[in-house]
Amino acid sequence: MAIMNFNYNQAIRQADQIDSAAGELLNTANRQLQTTLESVAACWNGDASAQFISYCRTVQEDIRREAGKLQDLARRIRQVARIIREAEERARELQRQREAAAAAAAAAAAEQKGNFSSGGGSFSGGGGGGSF
């Protein structure tokens, strides 16, 4: 039986990288873009300013939403990696049990074969002499 070898540590590292990217996006949305919006609001007045700020707030929310999706993806990668690792461990354990059972069966068969060929007894049918 072939056992799939899943690189758990690599999957976790990739999930961490995705989490890091999500964190950077959130930082951009929450700090940098917010600071920019506040500066624009302080320096620019009028309808165009209000429309621009409204658009930027929409973009800010989009960035937050996408960062949340990335965080969810990282969480799911970790969850699937854990499930695969547990399944691989279980498959290895079942393989060990199967091999141990096969070895025990082979040893028992060899022992049985040894008992029948040791010349210990005879079924020659002699003696008795009775009749029915």
Residue, then its C-alpha position, 0 to 999 in steps of 0.5 A: m500500500a502506498i502512503m501519501n507523504f504530505n509536507y505538513n510543515q510546508a503547508i503550515r509555512q504557506a498558511d503563515q505567509i498567507d496570514s502575513a499577507a492578510g495582516e499587511l492588507l489589514n494594516t494598509a486598510n486600517r492605518q495607511l489608507q485611513t491616514t490618507l483619508e484623514s489627510v484628504a478630508a483635511c486638505w480638500n473640500g467639496d463634492a469631488s472630495a466627498q465622492f473620492i473619500s466615499y470611494c476610498r472607504t469602499v475600497q477600504e472595506d473591500i480590502r478588509r473583506e479580502a484580508g478576512k478571506l485570506q485569513d479564512l483560507a490560512r485557517r482552512i489550510r491549517q485545518v486540512a493539513r492537520i486532517i491529512r497528517e492525522a490520516e497519514e498517521r492512522a494509515r501508517e499505524l494500520q500498515r504496521q498492524r497489517e504487517a504485524a498480523a501477516a508476520a504472526a500468521a506466517a510464524a504460526a503457519a511455519e510452527q504448524k508445519g513444523n508440528f506436523s512434520s516432526g514425526g511425533g505420532s502415528f496414525s497407522g491404524g493398527g491394534g484393536g482387533g474388534s468387530f462390529 
